Amino acid sequence: MNEAWFKELRKTVRSGLDVTSSAGDSELMEHIERRVLYHSDLVHLTSGEKQTLIRRLYDSFRGLDVLQPLVDNPNITEIMINSHHEIFIEEHGEVKQMPIAFESADRLEDIIQSIVSGVNRIVNESSPIVDARLKDGSRVNIVLPPIALKGPTMTIRKFPEKPMSMEDLVRIGALTKEAALLLQKLVKSKYNIFISGGTGSGKTTFLNALSQYVPSSERIITIEDSAELQIVTVPNLVSLETRNANTEGRGEISIRDLIRSSLRMRPNRIIVGEVRGSEALDMLQAMNTGHDGSLSTGHANSIADMVSRLETMVLSGADLPIVVVRQQISSAIDIFVHLSRLRDRSRRVTEISEVVGMEDGEVRLNRLYQFQERGEAEGRIVGELVPNSSKLVHVDKLRAAGIHYPFNEDR
């Protein structure tokens, strides 16, 4: 069945029932089933094809229309809508265009408005960019005209129903068992850890995995632009989410506001999903004021680049000497973990470094692990995270937690 025919059938279904307001879900489904099963032009379809058509019609009224099967497919990790008739997906690391389309730009905008209203967000011509999420936690970014020249644009980053554990990441080769053991001990000992990486490198997935090492007796406050962390091992958890300004330009709640508020909520640890701007200073100050074991992420191409970006972020919101900013970073963050998406589309931990202090006015790093590539086999990069000869310098938090370092005696 082509798209034009489907649109006509959808109009027929709509004309027979007020599907947008008074009809309940079961009533709508029964109405669609009657129309499809007894429609004279559909007798040539098999029962399986009719069931697929019924589901698609239902999704077009109650779900995400043509996107619903893509959202339901666990193998699809990203859905990219460039316009109402141009839809791409990423599946098993491969990006491809789908032979589907919305019936119009207006229909796509209807779907967009239903998504943002579900999380109390607003997107319109005067505020055309917004981050939101689906009910399953998938991250959504939306850009409307006139900013988006082709029409309404939406990108959906999906997350697995069950968050990946560090054991899962070791199994798929994202890092070694030895490096995972080190990170487990560091999280339990309340080292402040910052995860850096490029877009799509797996920072949120890794942050979720790290958080599973937090003792269940602690109280955690998570702070995000759009809530997507899936922390399932800590019962005493408060999740905070930013809020955009309303149509009158009022009511905005920023990450900075939430970090400051969280300090009055008796947290053991604070997890900031991602820092992008001046809130970096508030995050560093929180780490420096007794909230050891805090975690965060940021965009960068390397750990050295992440340190420079943090400096820039802090300076964007505070008039401080650069040496003071670097001192804040060196005293707040204990460990940097860098993730990369390699050319074979695999996501790997490529560096783990310790912050050991200041030297000649610069933040000094002690590289503990670095990814070493050994070649390729069947299109996959062969290599692993290799320990450097240098050892962890600051072991006071490990000792305070009763953990011996090196870990040979502790295994």
C-alpha positions as CSV (number, residue, x, y, z in Angstrom):
1,M,0.0,0.0,0.0
2,N,1.4,3.4,-1.0
3,E,1.4,6.5,1.2
4,A,-1.2,8.3,-0.8
5,W,-3.6,5.4,-0.3
6,F,-2.9,5.2,3.4
7,K,-3.7,8.9,3.8
8,E,-7.1,8.4,2.2
9,L,-7.8,5.4,4.4
10,R,-6.8,7.4,7.5
11,K,-9.2,10.2,6.4
12,T,-12.0,7.6,6.1
13,V,-11.3,6.3,9.6
14,R,-11.2,9.8,11.0
15,S,-14.5,10.7,9.3
16,G,-16.3,7.8,11.0
17,L,-15.2,8.6,14.6
18,D,-14.1,11.6,16.7
19,V,-10.7,10.0,17.3
20,T,-9.1,13.2,18.6
21,S,-11.2,13.7,21.7
22,S,-14.1,11.6,22.9
23,A,-13.1,8.2,21.6
24,G,-11.3,5.9,24.0
25,D,-8.4,3.8,23.0
26,S,-10.3,0.5,22.9
27,E,-13.2,2.2,20.9
28,L,-10.7,3.6,18.4
29,M,-9.0,0.2,18.0
30,E,-12.4,-1.5,17.4
31,H,-13.4,1.2,14.9
32,I,-10.1,0.8,12.9
33,E,-10.4,-3.0,13.0
34,R,-13.9,-2.8,11.5
35,R,-12.8,-0.4,8.8
36,V,-9.8,-2.5,7.8
37,L,-11.3,-6.0,8.1
38,Y,-14.4,-5.2,6.1
39,H,-13.1,-2.7,3.6
40,S,-13.8,-3.9,0.1
41,D,-10.5,-2.5,-1.2
42,L,-8.5,-4.5,1.4
43,V,-9.7,-8.0,0.8
44,H,-6.5,-8.9,-1.1
45,L,-4.4,-8.3,2.0
46,T,-3.3,-11.2,4.2
47,S,-4.3,-11.3,7.9
48,G,-0.8,-10.3,8.9
49,E,-0.8,-7.3,6.5
50,K,-4.2,-6.2,7.9
51,Q,-2.9,-6.4,11.5
52,T,0.1,-4.3,10.5
53,L,-2.2,-1.8,8.8
54,I,-4.5,-1.7,11.9
55,R,-1.5,-1.0,14.1
56,R,-0.2,1.7,11.9
57,L,-3.6,3.4,11.7
58,Y,-3.9,3.3,15.5
59,D,-0.4,4.7,16.0
60,S,-1.2,7.5,13.6
61,F,-3.9,8.7,16.0
62,R,-2.6,7.6,19.4
63,G,1.1,7.0,19.0
64,L,3.9,8.8,17.1
65,D,2.4,8.0,13.7
66,V,4.9,6.6,11.2
67,L,7.6,6.9,13.9
68,Q,6.0,4.5,16.3
69,P,7.3,1.2,14.8
70,L,10.8,2.8,14.7
71,V,10.6,3.8,18.4
72,D,9.4,0.2,19.2
73,N,12.2,-1.4,17.3
74,P,15.0,-2.1,19.9
75,N,17.7,-2.3,17.2
76,I,17.2,1.3,16.2
77,T,19.3,3.7,18.3
78,E,18.6,7.0,16.5
79,I,15.7,8.4,14.5
80,M,16.5,11.6,12.5
81,I,13.5,13.5,11.0
82,N,14.9,16.1,8.6
83,S,11.5,17.1,7.3
84,H,8.1,15.5,7.2
85,H,9.1,13.4,4.1
86,E,12.7,12.7,5.0
87,I,13.4,10.2,7.8
88,F,16.7,8.5,8.6
89,I,17.5,5.9,11.3
90,E,20.7,4.4,12.8
91,E,20.5,0.6,13.2
92,H,23.5,-1.5,14.2
93,G,25.7,1.6,13.7
94,E,24.5,2.1,10.1
95,V,22.6,5.2,9.0
96,K,19.9,4.7,6.3
97,Q,16.9,6.5,4.9
98,M,13.5,5.0,5.5
99,P,10.8,4.7,2.8
100,I,8.2,6.4,5.0
101,A,6.8,9.9,5.4
102,F,4.3,12.0,7.4
103,E,1.3,13.0,5.5
104,S,2.2,16.7,5.9
105,A,4.5,19.1,7.8
106,D,1.4,20.0,9.9
107,R,1.1,16.4,10.9
108,L,4.7,16.2,12.0
109,E,4.3,19.4,14.0
110,D,1.2,17.9,15.7
111,I,3.4,15.0,16.8
112,I,6.0,17.4,18.0
113,Q,3.5,19.5,20.0
114,S,2.2,16.3,21.7
115,I,5.7,15.3,22.7
116,V,6.7,18.7,24.2
117,S,3.4,19.2,26.0
118,G,3.8,15.8,27.7
119,V,6.9,17.1,29.4
120,N,5.7,20.7,30.0
121,R,7.8,22.2,27.4
122,I,7.0,24.9,24.8
123,V,8.2,25.1,21.2
124,N,7.0,27.6,18.6
125,E,8.3,30.2,16.2
126,S,9.5,32.6,18.9
127,S,11.2,29.7,20.8
128,P,12.0,27.2,18.0
129,I,14.5,25.0,19.7
130,V,13.7,22.6,22.6
131,D,15.0,19.4,24.3
132,A,12.4,17.0,25.4
133,R,11.9,13.2,26.0
134,L,9.5,10.4,25.2
135,K,7.7,8.4,27.8
136,D,10.3,5.7,27.5
137,G,13.1,8.2,28.4
138,S,14.4,8.6,24.8
139,R,16.0,12.0,24.3
140,V,14.3,14.3,21.8
141,N,15.7,17.5,20.2
142,I,13.4,19.7,18.1
143,V,14.0,22.6,15.8
144,L,11.2,24.4,14.0
145,P,11.1,26.9,11.1
146,P,12.3,29.5,10.4
147,I,15.5,28.1,12.0
148,A,15.0,24.7,10.3
149,L,14.8,25.5,6.6
150,K,13.2,22.2,5.4
151,G,10.4,22.2,7.9
152,P,10.0,20.8,11.4
153,T,13.1,18.8,12.4
154,M,13.4,16.2,15.2
155,T,16.1,13.9,16.4
156,I,15.3,11.0,18.8
157,R,18.1,9.3,20.7
158,K,16.8,6.1,22.1
159,F,18.0,4.3,25.2
160,P,17.7,0.6,26.1
161,E,14.8,-0.4,28.4
162,K,17.4,-1.9,30.7
163,P,20.4,0.3,31.3
164,M,23.8,-1.3,30.4
165,S,25.9,-2.4,33.3
166,M,29.7,-2.1,33.5
167,E,29.8,-5.9,32.9
168,D,27.9,-5.4,29.7
169,L,30.4,-2.8,28.6
170,V,33.3,-5.1,29.4
171,R,31.6,-7.9,27.4
172,I,31.3,-5.8,24.3
173,G,34.8,-4.6,24.6
174,A,34.2,-0.9,25.6
175,L,36.8,-1.3,28.3
176,T,38.8,-4.0,30.1
177,K,37.8,-5.9,33.2
178,E,40.8,-4.4,35.0
179,A,39.8,-0.8,34.1
180,A,36.2,-1.5,35.2
181,L,37.5,-2.8,38.5
182,L,39.5,0.4,39.0
183,L,36.4,2.6,38.3
184,Q,34.2,0.5,40.6
185,K,36.6,1.1,43.5
186,L,36.9,4.8,42.6
187,V,33.2,5.3,42.6
188,K,32.7,3.5,45.9
189,S,35.5,5.6,47.4
190,K,33.8,8.8,46.3
191,Y,36.3,10.1,43.7
192,N,34.8,12.9,41.6
193,I,34.7,11.6,38.1
194,F,34.1,13.5,34.8
195,I,33.2,11.7,31.6
196,S,34.2,13.4,28.3
197,G,33.5,12.4,24.7
198,G,32.1,13.4,21.4
199,T,28.5,13.3,20.2
200,G,27.2,9.7,20.2
201,S,30.2,8.3,22.1
202,G,28.1,6.8,24.8
203,K,28.6,9.2,27.7
204,T,25.1,8.8,29.2
205,T,25.2,5.0,28.9
206,F,28.6,5.0,30.6
207,L,27.4,7.4,33.3
208,N,24.4,5.1,34.0
209,A,26.8,2.1,34.3
210,L,29.1,4.0,36.7
211,S,26.2,5.0,38.9
212,Q,25.4,1.4,39.5
213,Y,28.5,1.3,41.7
214,V,27.1,3.9,44.1
215,P,26.2,2.3,47.5
216,S,22.4,1.9,47.8
217,S,22.5,3.6,51.2
218,E,23.4,7.0,49.7
219,R,21.2,9.9,48.6
220,I,21.7,11.1,45.0
221,I,20.4,14.2,43.2
222,T,20.5,14.0,39.4
223,I,20.3,17.2,37.4
224,E,19.6,17.2,33.6
225,D,18.2,19.3,30.8
226,S,16.0,16.4,29.8
227,A,15.8,13.5,32.2
228,E,17.3,10.4,30.7
229,L,19.5,8.8,33.4
230,Q,18.3,5.4,34.5
231,I,19.6,4.9,38.0
232,V,18.0,1.8,39.3
233,T,20.2,0.7,42.2
234,V,19.7,3.7,44.6
235,P,16.3,4.1,46.2
236,N,17.0,7.5,47.8
237,L,17.1,9.3,44.4
238,V,15.8,12.8,43.4
239,S,15.7,13.6,39.7
240,L,15.6,17.2,38.7
241,E,15.0,18.6,35.2
242,T,15.4,22.1,33.8
243,R,12.5,24.2,32.6
244,N,12.3,26.6,29.6
245,A,10.9,30.0,29.9
246,N,7.2,30.4,29.1
247,T,5.8,32.5,26.2
248,E,6.3,35.6,28.3
249,G,10.0,34.8,28.9
250,R,9.4,33.9,32.6
251,G,9.7,30.8,34.7
252,E,13.0,29.4,33.4
253,I,14.8,27.0,35.7
254,S,18.4,26.5,34.6
255,I,21.0,23.8,35.5
256,R,22.7,26.5,37.7
257,D,19.5,27.0,39.6
258,L,19.1,23.2,40.1
259,I,22.7,22.7,41.3
260,R,22.3,25.5,43.8
261,S,19.0,24.1,45.0
262,S,20.4,20.6,45.2
263,L,23.0,21.7,47.8
264,R,20.1,22.3,50.2
265,M,18.7,18.8,49.7
266,R,21.2,16.9,51.7
267,P,22.8,14.9,48.8
268,N,25.7,12.5,49.3
269,R,26.4,12.9,45.6
270,I,25.3,15.1,42.8
271,I,25.1,13.9,39.2
272,V,24.9,16.5,36.5
273,G,24.0,14.9,33.2
274,E,26.0,17.3,31.1
275,V,27.6,20.7,31.6
276,R,27.6,23.0,28.6
277,G,28.2,26.5,30.0
278,S,28.5,28.7,33.1
279,E,27.0,26.0,35.3
280,A,30.4,24.3,35.2
281,L,31.5,26.6,38.0
282,D,28.6,25.6,40.2
283,M,29.3,21.9,39.5
284,L,33.0,22.4,40.5
285,Q,32.1,24.3,43.6
286,A,29.7,21.5,44.6
287,M,32.4,19.0,44.2
288,N,34.7,21.2,46.3
289,T,32.2,21.6,49.2
290,G,31.9,18.1,50.5
291,H,29.9,16.4,47.8
292,D,32.6,13.8,47.0
293,G,31.7,11.1,44.5
294,S,29.9,13.4,42.2
295,L,29.7,12.6,38.5
296,S,29.2,14.6,35.3
297,T,29.8,14.6,31.5
298,G,30.8,17.1,28.8
299,H,31.5,17.3,25.1
300,A,35.2,17.2,24.0
301,N,37.6,15.4,21.7
302,S,40.1,14.5,24.4
303,I,40.7,14.9,28.1
304,A,43.1,17.8,27.6
305,D,40.4,19.4,25.4
306,M,37.8,18.8,28.1
307,V,40.0,20.7,30.7
308,S,40.2,23.6,28.3
309,R,36.5,23.6,27.6
310,L,35.7,23.6,31.3
311,E,38.0,26.6,31.7
312,T,36.0,28.4,28.9
313,M,32.7,27.4,30.5
314,V,33.6,28.7,33.9
315,L,34.9,32.0,32.4
316,S,31.7,32.5,30.5
317,G,29.8,33.1,33.7
318,A,32.5,34.4,36.1
319,D,35.2,37.0,35.9
320,L,38.0,35.0,37.5
321,P,41.8,34.8,36.9
322,I,42.5,31.7,34.7
323,V,44.9,30.3,37.4
324,V,42.0,30.4,39.9
325,V,39.7,28.5,37.5
326,R,42.4,25.9,36.9
327,Q,42.8,25.5,40.6
328,Q,39.1,24.9,41.0
329,I,39.2,22.2,38.3
330,S,42.3,20.5,39.8
331,S,40.9,20.4,43.3
332,A,37.3,19.4,42.3
333,I,37.8,16.6,39.7
334,D,39.8,13.5,40.6
335,I,39.4,11.4,37.5
336,F,38.6,12.0,33.8
337,V,37.3,9.2,31.6
338,H,37.3,9.8,27.8
339,L,35.0,7.9,25.4
340,S,35.3,7.8,21.6
341,R,33.3,6.5,18.7
342,L,35.8,4.8,16.5
343,R,35.7,4.5,12.7
344,D,34.1,1.0,13.0
345,R,31.2,2.7,14.9
346,S,32.2,1.0,18.1
347,R,32.2,3.0,21.3
348,R,35.2,2.6,23.5
349,V,36.9,4.1,26.6
350,T,40.1,5.5,25.1
351,E,41.7,7.2,28.1
352,I,41.5,7.3,31.9
353,S,43.5,10.0,33.6
354,E,43.9,11.2,37.2
355,V,44.1,14.9,38.0
356,V,47.2,15.2,40.3
357,G,47.2,19.0,40.8
358,M,48.8,22.1,39.3
359,E,52.2,22.5,37.6
360,D,53.5,25.7,36.1
361,G,50.0,27.1,36.2
362,E,48.4,24.2,34.3
363,V,46.2,21.3,35.4
364,R,48.5,18.3,35.5
365,L,47.2,14.9,34.4
366,N,48.4,11.4,35.2
367,R,47.4,9.0,32.4
368,L,46.4,5.7,33.9
369,Y,45.0,3.9,30.8
370,Q,45.1,4.5,27.1
371,F,43.5,2.7,24.2
372,Q,46.0,1.1,21.8
373,E,44.9,-0.1,18.4
374,R,46.5,-3.2,17.0
375,G,44.8,-3.3,13.6
376,E,41.5,-4.5,12.0
377,A,39.8,-7.8,11.6
378,E,36.5,-8.3,9.6
379,G,35.9,-4.5,9.7
380,R,36.3,-4.3,13.4
381,I,39.1,-2.4,15.2
382,V,41.3,-4.7,17.3
383,G,42.7,-3.1,20.4
384,E,42.2,-2.6,24.1
385,L,42.6,-0.2,27.0
386,V,46.2,-0.7,28.2
387,P,47.5,0.4,31.6
388,N,50.3,2.9,31.7
389,S,53.3,2.3,34.0
390,S,52.2,5.2,36.2
391,K,50.0,4.4,39.2
392,L,47.3,6.3,40.9
393,V,48.9,9.1,42.9
394,H,46.0,10.2,45.2
395,V,44.9,7.1,47.2
396,D,43.7,8.8,50.3
397,K,40.0,8.3,49.4
398,L,40.6,4.6,48.7
399,R,42.3,4.2,52.1
400,A,39.5,6.1,53.9
401,A,37.1,3.6,52.3
402,G,39.2,0.7,53.5
403,I,40.3,-0.3,50.0
404,H,43.9,-1.4,49.4
405,Y,45.8,0.0,46.4
406,P,47.0,-1.7,44.2
407,F,44.0,-4.0,44.3
408,N,45.8,-7.4,44.3
409,E,45.2,-7.8,48.0
410,D,41.6,-6.6,47.7
411,R,40.4,-9.0,45.1
